Amino acid sequence: MEDISAKHIMLVEDDMSLAQWFSDYLIEQGYFVTIVNRGDLAIELIEEDIPDMVLLDIMLPGKDGFDVCKAVRAFYHGPILMMTARDQETDEVLGLELGADDYLTKPVKPRVLLSRIKALFRRVNTDTALDSHNIITFGKLTIDKKSRSTTLNGEVVAVSSNEFDVLCYLADKAGQIVSREELIQSLRGIEYDGFDRSIDILVSRLRKKLGDDSSSPFRIKTIWSKGYLFVQDAW
């Protein structure tokens, strides 16, 4: 019998033997898994089912993983973990720019995959927990942790799950400098290796969506060699 309380992971992978191996392992860990082997079909099913997480391969028939990620971010706000056999930095950067929350290069070790999945779910669950600080307001910017929504000047700002987590973390530490190391450790559960550009990409996307000046940011400032500073009175 299907456990209706289990987190639903949609696995988008065209290598069916690999997909079945991933699926069996994740089911053993207590997740409910569905497999989709085409990118174009994945877009339809993600919109229909709204899974708790999407594991997304890049090389797919119909539409590749980049196209799928770009398309579903218009309506899907859950975590997306991209996987690929191509070990190229440009793929990782593009995936993150299109809205992926994390990225793994194949071959993927089961425990590494599981730890990344748990880290992504942990971030989402932390922000949905009820507390007295569910809503943060700075001027015309409102961040609602319970509904995981953001508004600026009375209009909803469409941000991905990863972008929302970065924004919340910076806002919670408004007026303080937050290092890349701290952000990566807190949000991804891994050590900063000095080369990871994911946080820079997320901050850049947030600036664009929140009306910040990319050439001379005044809302989320870059403090050279130290990190980022969320400015309290810039909203």
N, C-alpha and C positions, 0 to 999 in steps of 0.2 A: 504494500500500500504506500502511495506517495505521501511523504511527510510535508504537509501544507505549510509548516513553519520553516522549512529549509529554504535557504537563500537560493534563488534561481540564477544560475550562470548559463548564458547562451554562448556556446562555443562555435565560432565561425571558422571552419577549417576544411579544406578540400581533400586533404590526405586522410582518408577514412580510417586507416589502421592507426594512425597517430591520434586522430580525434577520439577513437574508441578507447585508446590507452589513457589519454587525458581524462576522458569522461569516467571511466571505471575508477581511476584514482581519486577523482574529486567526489564521486558518489560515496566512496569508502570514507571520505573525510566529512560526510554529512551534508553535502550539497545536492541540489536537484539540478541536473544538467540536460540541456537540449542541444543537439548538434545541427548546424546548418552548413551545407557545403558549397553554397554560391553567394557571392556578394550581393547581387540584385535581390535575391530572395531574403537575405538577412535584413535588408532595410525594411522590407514589408513586415517581417516577423518581429523585429525589435519594436516597431511602432505598434504592432498589435498586442504583443505580450508584455512589453515594458519589463524586461528582466532586471534583476538586481545588479547584475554585472555582465559585461560583454568581453569575452576573450576573442580577439580579432586577429586573424592571420592577414598578412599583406598580399601575398600572391594567391588570388582567388579568381575563378571564372565568373563571368557576368559583369562584375565590378570589382576592382581591387580594394584592399583594405583602406587605402587612403580615401577613395571615393565614398566608401561606406561610412567611414568616420565623419567625413565632412557632411554627408547627407543627414545622418541621424542626429547630429548635434543641434539641428533645428528643432527637435522635439524630445530628445532623450538626454536626461541630465544625470544618469547614473554613471558609475566608473567604467572606463574602457581601458583594457590592458591589451596592447598590441604585441604581436609576436611575429618574428620573421627569421628566415634562414640567412638573410643578407646582412652581414656585419658592416653596415655603412652608417657613418654618423649622419649623413644627409637624410637617410630614412628615419632615424630617430628624431631629428629636428623637425622634419616635415610632419611626422605623426603627432608630435606634441603641439605643433602649431595649429594642426587641424582639430585638436581637442582631445587627443588621447591623454589619459592620466598617468600611464606608466608604459614601459617598453622593455621587452625581453628578446634576446637573441637566441635562436635555436642552435644546438640542442638545449632544451630547457630541463634542468634538474627538477624533479618533483617537489622537493622540499623548498627550493627557491621559488617555484611557481606558487606553492601554497602560502609561503610567507608574504609574497607580494599581494596575493588575493586578500589575506587576512589584514594586511596593512591598509589596503584601500577600503575595506569594509569598516575597519576600526575608525578611520577618519570620518566616514559618513555617520557612523553610530554615535561618535563623540559629539558631533554638532547637533544631533537630533535629541540628545538627552535633555530632559526638562531641568531648567535652573532659572535663577533670577536674572540672568544676563542673556536671555534668548534674543533680545532686540538691542542692537547697537545703533546709535544715531550720531552722525557728525554733520551738522548743518543740514543740507538737503540730501545727504546720503543715509539710507537706512539698510541695515543688514539684519535679516531675520534668520536666526540659526535654526529655529524649529522647522520652518517651511523651506529653509535653504534658498531664500530669495533675496534679491538685491534691487533696490529702487534708487534712482537719482533724479532729482527734480520732478518727482511724482511719476516717473516712468520706469517700468520694469527693465532691468538690464539683464540680458541673457548671458549667463556665465556658465561654464562647464563646472562639473563637480570639483575638479582640480583647481580651477581658478577661484572658486568660492572658498576652498580651504585655505589657499594662500591669502586671499583678502581677509578672511576671518582672523587668521593668525597675526597678520600685520596690524589689523584694526585693534585686536586685543592688546597689542603692545604699542599702541599709538604713542608717538613721541619718543620711542626708544629705537635704537639701531638694532636691526635683526640681521644676523649674518646668513650667508648662503648655507653654511654648515648647519646652522640651527634649523633653518627651514627644511632642508633635505632630510635631516635626521628626524624631525618631528612629523613631516608629512609623508615620507616614503620609507622611513625606518631603516635607512642605509647610511653608511658613512660617505661624506663628500670626498670625491677623489681628485678634486682640483680641475676636472675637465667637464663635469656634468653641467650642461647648459639649460636643463629643463626649467629651473627656477627663473632664469633670465627670460626665457620665452614666455612663461606664464605671466610674469610681471609686465612684460611688454604688451601682451594681449589685454591685460587688465587696464593698463594705462589708456590704450586705444578705446576700450569700451566705456571707460569712466571719464572721458573727456580730458585726459591729462596730455600735456605737451611732450611728445616723444623726444624731441631734441633738447628740451629743457624742462623736465618734469618738475612739477611743484606740488603734486598731491602724494605721489609715491616717489620719493627722491632716492637716487643712488648715491650712497656715501662711499666715495672711492676707497677701495681696498678693505672696506668694512662691511657693507651690506646695504640694506634698504631701510628707509625711514618713512612711516606713514604719518603725514602731517595732519594734525587734528583740526586746524582751523582753515583748511584749504577747500572745504566742501560747501 
